[in-house]
Amino acid sequence: MTSEKRSTKEYAVRYLVATLGMALAAFGPAFSIKSDLGTAPYPCPPYILHLWDTSWTVGEFTALENMAFIVAQLLILRKKFKPALLMQIPAIFIFSFFIDMAIWICSPIVATGYVSRIVLCLLAVIFTAAGISLEVVGKAWMLPGDQTISALSDTFGWKFSNTKIGLDFFLVGFTALFSMIQFGRPQGPEGITVIGIGTLILMVFTGLCMKVTTPLADRILKINKTT
């Protein structure tokens, strides 16, 4: 096999793996919404906005959120914004489509008790961690959230992990404020939990779960051993 053909095959494999990762990660918000214990920080704003205006789907609001991240990157990086970062745009629409599909697939699920809600929350952790791990291993599609964190940490010299925590709190804070203004309670409209114990579980345990899923995905797929 020539180096050109091998390179083309490697790129195709990387994008396939990363796309599969986005498909799995999309079930994170879907399962967390069905658990009604609270969603992760990133889906919080799209979910509360969807509850405010149901004519837009969670996926469509997710696309808007991610486009806002790209605008933030442009403002932060300015001349350092590289053309390769525009690959985030097709990734946004693919991921948003997967989110709406995952929510539709999970729509028949009914959590009848606290145990089943916890199970759904843990499934959200596992699917999110596995999906992000595949994206990391694939090194192809880029989603704007982590790229924005990288831009902030590189530009201002902030530690990546601390910057991520700060952005997580900003997104949850925005959601709580918007919910308070529109619905009179910070956790979401009456009978629906957007911010709750599930939010904390997803914030803490997704990263911990990735310490297992990322090396496992890298070992199984062995993509990074061939480049």
Residue pairs with C-beta under 8 A, 6 or more apart in sequence:
1 9
10 223
10 226
10 227
11 140
13 223
14 138
14 139
14 140
14 223
15 138
15 140
15 141
16 138
17 134
17 137
17 138
17 140
17 221
17 223
18 134
18 135
18 138
18 139
18 140
18 141
19 94
19 138
19 140
19 141
20 134
21 130
21 131
21 132
21 133
21 134
21 135
21 136
21 137
21 138
21 141
22 91
22 94
22 95
22 98
22 131
22 135
22 141
22 143
23 98
23 102
23 131
24 127
24 128
24 130
24 131
24 134
25 95
25 98
25 127
25 128
25 130
25 131
25 132
25 135
26 95
26 98
26 99
26 101
26 102
26 131
27 102
27 105
27 106
27 123
27 124
27 127
27 128
27 131
28 40
28 43
28 124
28 125
28 127
28 128
28 131
28 202
28 206
29 39
29 40
29 42
29 43
29 46
29 47
29 58
29 62
29 99
29 102
29 103
29 124
30 99
30 102
30 103
30 105
30 106
30 124
31 106
31 120
31 121
31 123
31 124
31 127
32 38
32 39
32 40
32 43
32 120
32 121
32 124
32 198
32 202
33 39
33 43
33 47
33 58
33 103
33 106
34 106
34 109
34 110
34 111
34 120
35 111
35 117
35 118
35 120
35 121
35 124
35 198
36 111
36 117
36 192
36 193
36 196
36 198
37 117
37 118
37 120
37 121
37 193
37 196
37 197
37 198
37 199
37 201
38 187
38 193
38 194
38 195
38 196
38 197
38 198
38 199
38 200
38 201
38 202
39 47
39 194
39 195
39 198
39 199
39 202
40 124
40 128
40 199
40 202
40 203
40 206
41 167
41 168
41 169
41 171
41 172
41 199
41 202
41 203
42 65
42 145
42 171
43 58
43 62
43 99
44 171
44 172
44 174
44 175
44 194
44 195
44 199
45 61
45 65
45 171
45 174
45 175
45 178
46 58
46 59
46 61
46 62
46 64
46 65
47 58
47 61
47 175
47 194
48 175
48 178
48 179
48 182
48 188
48 194
49 56
49 61
49 178
50 56
50 57
50 58
50 61
51 183
51 188
51 189
51 192
51 194
52 178
52 182
52 183
57 100
57 103
58 99
58 100
58 103
59 96
59 97
59 98
59 99
59 100
59 103
60 96
60 100
62 92
62 95
62 96
62 99
63 92
63 93
63 96
66 88
66 92
66 95
66 96
66 143
66 144
66 145
67 89
67 92
67 144
69 88
69 144
69 145
69 147
69 148
70 85
70 88
70 89
70 92
70 144
72 148
72 151
73 81
73 85
73 144
73 147
73 148
73 151
74 81
76 148
76 151
76 152
76 155
77 151
77 155
80 155
85 142
85 147
87 141
87 142
88 142
88 143
88 144
88 147
90 141
91 141
91 142
91 143
92 143
92 144
94 141
95 141
95 143
109 120
111 117
111 120
117 198
121 198
121 201
121 202
122 201
122 205
124 198
124 202
125 201
125 202
125 205
125 206
125 209
126 209
126 213
128 202
128 206
128 209
129 206
129 207
129 209
129 210
129 212
129 213
130 209
130 213
130 217
132 206
132 210
133 210
133 213
133 214
133 216
133 217
134 217
135 141
135 143
136 210
136 214
136 217
137 214
137 217
137 218
137 221
137 223
137 224
138 223
139 223
139 224
145 167
146 164
148 167
149 160
149 163
149 164
149 167
150 160
152 158
152 163
152 167
153 159
153 160
153 163
158 166
168 203
172 195
172 199
175 194
175 195
176 186
176 187
176 195
177 186
179 185
179 186
179 187
179 188
179 189
179 194
179 195
180 186
182 189
183 189
183 190
186 195
187 193
187 194
187 195
187 196
188 194
188 195
218 224
